[in-house]
Amino acid sequence: MALPGIELLRHGDTGQRSYRGQLDDPLSELGWHQLRTAVVGHPWDAIVASSMRRCAAFAEALASERSLPLRIDPRLVEYHFGEWQGVPIETLAQEQGDALARFWVDPVNAPPPGGEPFATFRARLCAALDEVAVAATTQRVLVVTHGGAIRLLRCVAEDRDFGDMAGIDVAHASLHALRWPRSAVIRVSA
């Protein structure tokens, strides 16, 4: 029997090749296939998902198929990339290469033009995970979310610098076991 805890699942492919951020893309056929393959043999007791279609649609289908409780949490949406949202990364590298490199090294102090303040991104994700962690003391909880969100949450949980985010591999439909800090659980339950 699997132990209680949290697993993060990145959404599958959308067919788009840019920072999608808060653009509400649906999954491609490949994305659906990736996700269905990723969850085979994994037991969960509950699912929490980002409200964006590329996460919520799959979470709804999985919850229905397995008769699991589902909670959609808009705090789990992806980072808002401001003016970079929807722009191919190759174009950004050509036209704003220095700014892009600074963002990858220091996302806290070098956000994209018009991008979501990093402190806001961190606060909403951590608040959402604090709630999930309470349930995960007795349940196995699947959290369906985004690449940037998983990278940030792993940095927090693993006590890593946010400059490490760009180096954390988070492929489409990849699963990431997460040990959320105990202090977060105590803070929410108190």
Secondary structure, 3 states (H helix, E strand, C coil): CCCCEEEEEECCCCCCCECCCCCCCCCCHHHHHHHHHHHCCCCCCEEEECCCHHHHHHHHHHHHHHCCCEEECHHHCCCCCHHHCCCEHHHHHHHHHHHHHHHHHCCCCCCCCCCCCHHHHHHHHHHHHHHHHHHCCCCEEEEEECHHHHHHHHHHHCCCCHHHHHHCCCCCCCEEEECCCHHHHHHHHC
